[in-house]
Amino acid sequence: MAEIEIKSEIAGKVWLIEAEAGTEVEEDDAVIILESMKMEIPVGAPKDGKITEILVAKDDAVAEGQTVAKMEA
């Protein structure tokens, strides 16, 4: 299995964390929801696999390209 970093495609604030370590996800499942410009932007899993680590907390500021979670696929 390969470790994959899940990165934010946009700067924003963590509004909701949809998955936690150990959660099985499918490709494009929302892992974290960001709020940016009063819009909810999902950060999805790039592949099927299991979340191994969430690197942000609710209300954290996230930069574009920042790794927000890690998973095994």
Stockholm file with secondary structure:
# STOCKHOLM 1.0

chainA/1-73         MAEIEIKSEIAGKVWLIEAEAGTEVEEDDAVIILESMKMEIPVGAPKDGKITEILVAKDDAVAEGQTVAKMEA
#=GR chainA/1-73 SS CCEEEEECSSCEEEEEECCCTTCEECTTCEEEEEEETTEEEEEECSSSEEEEEECCCTTCEECTTCEEEEEEC
#=GC SS_cons        CCEEEEECSSCEEEEEECCCTTCEECTTCEEEEEEETTEEEEEECSSSEEEEEECCCTTCEECTTCEEEEEEC
//
